[in-house]
Amino acid sequence: MEFVKGGVAAPHGFMAGGIHCGIRKNKDKKDLALIFSRYPAKAAAVYTTNLVQGAPLTVTKEHLKNGLAQAIICNSGNANTCNADGIEKAKEMAQLAGKALNLSPKDVVVASTGVIGRPLDLAPIASHMEELVHHLDHRDSKAAAEAIMTTDAQVKEIAVQFTVNGKTCTLGGIAKGSGMIHPNMATMLVFLTTDCAISRDMLQKALSQDVQETFNMTSVDGDTSTNDMVVILANGQAGNPEITREGHAFETFMKALNTVTVQLCRWIAGDGEGATKLLECRVKGAPDPAVAKTVAKSVICSSLTKAAMFGADANWGRILCAIGYSGAKVDVAKIEVRFSSAGGEILVCENGAGVDFSEELAKKILLEKEIDILIDLHDGEASSAAWGCDLTYDYVKINGDYRT
Amino acid sequence: MEFVKGGVAAPHGFMAGGIHCGIRKNKDKKDLALIFSRYPAKAAAVYTTNLVQGAPLTVTKEHLKNGLAQAIICNSGNANTCNADGIEKAKEMAQLAGKALNLSPKDVVVASTGVIGRPLDLAPIASHMEELVHHLDHRDSKAAAEAIMTTDAQVKEIAVQFTVNGKTCTLGGIAKGSGMIHPNMATMLVFLTTDCAISRDMLQKALSQDVQETFNMTSVDGDTSTNDMVVILANGQAGNPEITREGHAFETFMKALNTVTVQLCRWIAGDGEGATKLLECRVKGAPDPAVAKTVAKSVICSSLTKAAMFGADANWGRILCAIGYSGAKVDVAKIEVRFSSAGGEILVCENGAGVDFSEELAKKILLEKEIDILIDLHDGEASSAAWGCDLTYDYVKINGDYRT
C-alpha cells in the first residue's frame, strides 16, 4: 500500500471541487464543495446517533436507500439543522446539484456543517452551481476539502493505492472536524471515494466495522454533533472482480480503508478546536475489546487530563481517575501508565500507584506535539486506541463566541 | 426555616476548626480541618463511584460500619490516593485525631483532597493536632471550611434552623468543590452536621435521596473525583423525639437538608475552576424524572454550551445538540428553550426550531453572573434541575499546571 496525491479525486472516475459561493461572509473562505463520480457508484454511510439530526441527514438517508449515489454536495457555514424548512432546503440542494450534473437528485448526497438553527439561504448555492461544476478537478480535491472546513485549521485530504486481484485500486478521503467532535456510531463529515469494485453490502460492512475502531474512538470535546456523517462511494473503475464476501480481497480493502480513516482521525484530533497537541491513548492488557475501548475513550475525553497535557504536566493521577470513572470493570491495582513521544518514554504509574520518575524527562516528553498515553491493564490480551487533543485557551476563545 | 450563622458548628454540641499544618507549602493556606461532636452522633455517608478510590474512603467506610462517628479529620493539598501506603496513612490520621480528642479512631471520619499519587507526609498533621484541637470553635466553622479548599475561590459554609415537634433543630454544612466535579452517587467533599435526633437508617435514607437531586446534578468538568464523599453527623442534641420513619418530621428534615445541599451545589458550581458564571438548567415537561435529569445534566456538561455561556453567546443550537445526544428519548419537535437571568427572559427555540429573538436582549441576559437555561420538553409532568458553570480560559490555566 502506498500513499498517493489527489484525495477523493485520486480514484479513477472521481472529480472534486470547492468554491466560495456566499454562505459565509468571508470571501477568502470556500463554503461549497462537490464530489462527482462519472460512473454510477455503490454508496454506504453511517450517521450521528444524536436525536437532533440535521435535515441533510434525513434527505441523504432517503437518497441512499437504493445503495447508489454519484455526487456529494456539501456547504459549510450553516448546518441546516433545527430549521422549520430544513428538509425542503436540503432536497433543493440535491436538485440543484443533480440538475447541474445531469443526475437524478436521488443520486446526490447532501451535507451541511456550521451554525445550528439559522435558516439556510439557497440563493448563493443556486447562483454558483454552474461555476462549481466548472471547477471540478479529476486530480485534486484540496478545494473541496477546504470548502467543508469550519474552524479547522488544516486541510484533511489523503489517498492510498492497494492491489486487489492484480488490479491497482485507489481509496481517498477528505474530512472536516475541529469542534462538536465525539462521534457515536458515526462521525464528523468524512467523504471517501474508491474505484475498487465492491458490493453495496460489503461496502457498508467495511465502513460500519471500521468506524468502530476509528471515528468512534476520536473526541475533541465530548459533544456529539447533529450533522455527523461518513459517506463512501465506490465506482468499480479499477476493474477488479467485485468484492462480494469476506476473504483476502475484503481484508486488503479494509486495511486500505483503515489506513485512510486512522490518518483522518489523527488529523481531526490534532486539529481539534484550539488544540496544540495530538493525544493518542493506547490501551493493552484488557480482558476484552469493550473494556479497552471504554478506558481509552474515557482518558481521551477527560477535561482534566486534556488540560494537563496542554500544560505538559505529567499529572498521571487524572488518568487513573478517568480510568476509574469510565464504567469499565478494571483491577486498579494492576494498572500501568507511561507517557511516550518523540522526546522519549517514561513510566509514571505501576500497580495502580505512582513510581519515582524524572519530572525533567516527563516535561521533555510532554512538550512534544504528539503524545502517546500508554496504559497496560495487565488483565488480558485485548487492546484499543483513541485519539483526542489538549484543552487550551483557544478552545474557549473559539467557542466563547462562535456565531459572531 | 431560617438561615443562621456558624456552618457545621451551628448545631448544638458541634465544634469545628482549621489550621495550616504544613502539607501545603503556602503558609497562608489552611490545610487541616477538624469537626467534632461533643456527643456521640449517628453518621451516614455516600461515596464516589469511581473505581479508583482514595484510601481515606476505604478507612471511613470501615469506621462508619456501626453507623456512629464523632469527628471528621480532613486535609487538603494531598488526596492520599494511588499511594502504596495510603490506607496505613489514613488509619494513622484517624488515630492522631482520636487520640487528641480522646475518642476511638473508629469514631473518626477521614478525608483527604488534593494531588493524586503523591505519598502523604503525616508529620505535619501529627505535630499540629493539639493546636488544631485547641482551635476548635463552637460558633463558627469558617476556618474548617477554608482548610478543606483546594482551587476553590470561595468559602462554602451554610446553616439553617427548622422545627421538629416543637424543638428547634439546626443543620449546617461546609463543602469544597472547584475541579474534578461530576459526582455520581456521591460527590465532592461535603460535611454536614445536625443536632436533630434521627435514626441512622432515616439519616442515610435522607442523605441518599437528597444527593440524587443535588450533588449528583452538579458538574464542573465531567470528571468524577476519586475522593468524593458526603458525610452527615446527627448528635440528637436538639431534644426532638427521634425521627424513625417517614412522615411530617422526616419531610421537614429533608427540606432543611435540601435547602443546605442545594445552596452548596450552587456555590460549588458557581465557584467551579475558572468559572465566571453559575448555570442552572431547569427541565420541565418531561415524561419521567429520569429523562428530565438526563437532559439537564447533559446540557450542564456540554463543553460547547459552557464556552458559549462564557462568551454570553445565545447559541441555543448547542443546547439542542446536547439534548439530542443525552441518551434520553425526547421528541425533538416539541422542545422549547429559554434563557433567563436578572437581565430578563427570552425565548430562543420553540417546537425544536429557532425563533426570531433580540440578540441584544439575549446578550444582556447572558452577561449576568447567574444564568438559567429553561427547557420545556412539552411531553409530560416531570422536572429536574442541574448546576454547572461556564468553561473559561482560567479553567485551562488552573488545570494546565495544577501540580507545580
Interface residues (C-beta under 8 A of the other chain):
Chain A: T48 T49 N50 L51 V52 Q53 A79 T81 C82 N83 A84 V115 I116 G117 R118 P119 G179 M180 H182 N184 D221 G222 D223 T224 S225 T226 C301 S302 S303 L304 A307 A308 F310 G311 D313 N315 W316 G317 R318 L320 C321 A322 I323 G324 Y325 K329 V330 V332 C349 N351 G352 A353 G354 L391 T392 Y393 Y395 V396 K397 I398 N399 G400 D401 Y402 R403 T404
Chain B: T49 N50 L51 V52 Q53 A79 T81 C82 N83 A84 V115 I116 G117 R118 P119 G179 M180 H182 N184 D221 G222 D223 T224 S225 T226 C301 S302 S303 L304 A307 A308 F310 G311 D313 N315 W316 G317 R318 L320 C321 A322 I323 G324 Y325 K329 V330 V332 C349 N351 G352 A353 G354 L391 T392 Y393 Y395 V396 K397 I398 N399 G400 D401 Y402 R403 T404
